[in-house]
């Protein structure tokens, strides 16, 4: 049973399109995150939701919009895709009040290629 | 300048050797230090975590933190080919919710049989 699952695993799309990535966790965690890993392997946080409330919103173009329908799900919608959006997007979850920053579980990533 | 610096490697060692990895950081508010391992096309998985300065050992892995020098290290003893992966250091301040991890760029390690 996958703890943090992301769909799709691979996404190839043309510039200008709109796409969504979905994430679900079955760990009962209260906080979920989106991270972006670029071609040089740098992982950088984009957003975080705690019990459906947005608590971290880093400097990310407003073409990126997260949505958390419930605390087990966090989706990422990207409008007007650009070449520079090509990266691997990781979803993660944690139980902050119990394990703090040690409790992250990452999904296996969505590899987005914009052509 | 990035908040966390890590040599990208690759670091190539023969099987059985000690692998030595390190990161430097500039933000003195970081209190939590972690090492993640990432295999190709997989998500990062937590290997070690430490809070204070000093050493922490877990099997073949030893993590060291020197807050005065803003320097952390990971040592892997008796390295195995299965240790070949990218190793990422990560750091965090402490917050009640939304513990943002700041990562280094990762060091690619190759352990040759």
Interface residues (C-beta under 8 A of the other chain):
Chain A: X4 X30 X31 X35 X40 X41 X42 X43 X44 X45 X48 X50 X55 X56 X90 X92 X94 X96 X97 X100 X101 X102 X104 X106 X107 X108 X109 X111
Chain B: X2 X8 X32 X34 X38 X41 X42 X43 X44 X45 X46 X49 X86 X88 X90 X92 X94 X95 X96 X97 X98 X99 X100 X101 X102 X103 X105 X106
